[in-house]
């Protein structure tokens, strides 16, 4: 079985609580996030929430993915937001994925942002991983200036 991973690890200007609010507010993604052009379903991250993201690849084209939020935590020094890919492909074991986004407080107005999505399954080799990676990078750049 093939496993592929997209990830980013950057330091951002901004307080952890503001950056977490930005990540948790799904409805606002199309305004600031160049990777996500449309959101339907849950407007906000809550455990059990279902959301659909329509993403645009940086080189054109895109995809749509249904997700189930499985973890939402925010404390004084860290935060995590996790969702799992839903649909026929994961049900059949063809493509399974989980995205984990972490924020770690580095100072009053400096935060580390880490995002990782791990893909498993028989069709994972066909996934446009370079496009997903470029989308993660575009999102991180946008987070730095969108607030």
C-alpha positions, 0 to 999 in steps of 0.5 A: 500500500502506498503512503504519501505525505504533504506537509508544511512547517513555518513560523508566522507573525500573529498570536496563536488564538487569532491564527486558530480562529482563522483556521477554525472559521471554515466559512471565511476560507474562500476570502483569505485562502487561495487554496480553498475557493468554496466551502459548504457544510459546517461553517466552523470547526467542531468535532463531528462537523462535516464540511466540503472544500472545493480547492483550486490547484495553483497550476489550474484545475482542482478537486472537491473533498468531503471531510469529518472534523475529528479533533479541535483543541486550543489551549494557552500554548498550542492548538490542533485541528484534525479532519478525515477524508470522507466518501466512496474512496476511503470507504473502499480503502482506495484513498484514505487521508487525515489532515492535522494542523497544529499551532504552537505559541512561540511568543506573544505574536509569533506562532509555529504552524505545522500542517500534514496530510497523510494519504494511504490506499491503492489509488494514492499514487495517482494523487496530485501530491505536488499540487496539494503541497503547493496548496498548503504552501499558498495557505500558509503564506496567506495566513501570514497576511490575512488577519 
